[in-house]
Amino acid sequence: MNRTGLFIALALWLVIGVVFGLYPELDLKLASLFFDPETKTFPLKLNDWAGFARDAAMWVAWAFVAPSLVALVVKMIRPDRPLMVSGRAIVFLLVTIIMSAGILTNLTFKTYWGRPRPVVVTQFAGDQQFVPWWDPRGGCARNCSFFSGEGATAFWTLAPAALAPPAWRPLAYAAAVIFGAVTSGLRMAFGGHFFTDVSIAGLVTFVVIWFAYALIYRWPRTRFSDEAVDAALTRLNMPAYRLRQRLFGRKTGPEPSV
């Protein structure tokens, strides 16, 4: 998560955006590699193993989120106990997946950017007009193509990779990129997304992760400690905890110092 990585991501974003903006037919040509004109369908989406691989990819991604979610819930229930997971890791992982795979993707672009998916455009036996990635005026009403939520979720695994031990971090980054690329390739093969949908999803996710990592771990003015997160959660949840204890007739010890 250094500046070189950010510059590379921004450069790729610029190149892909400009090239596919000037030549939007490239998106159609790449999608056509997975389309069978005889059956007028994307055959791989009918393959059970490919469908299982798609679902499994999301399970893998959310498996990295689960420990932070569990630790947060346990802390809300028992704020008198220390966090089971690093406080900064909880903030970093949850904020990045909510931003990249939730707010920016499903609640923003996919809701208001009306780009139809490949499977429904006229070039692939659908009934809607193809539009380039930069045009939000497509005929899709909801859950649209730009940009890919599953692509963003798969590439989000760069976030836990950033927390790997330094010696393992390059390998973790490589595994996350491969995982994101394969998952995104499956979405293209199913006719669910164009190349620009999945590539920009990956780049947006990387930029979100880069800035979150810098804010939480790197920049002196904004970084904070695991202890600060633990203390803040204790203060936030202690009143409700004490109320529950009184309602159930149990004694509470002195409030821990935070």
PyMOL commands that set and color helices and strands:
alter all, ss='L'
color gray80, all
select helices_A, chain A and resi 3-22+25-32+43-46+48-77+87-103+105-112+118-120+122-124+149-155+158-162+169-189+195-218+226-247
alter helices_A, ss='H'
color red, helices_A
deselect
rebuild
show_as cartoon
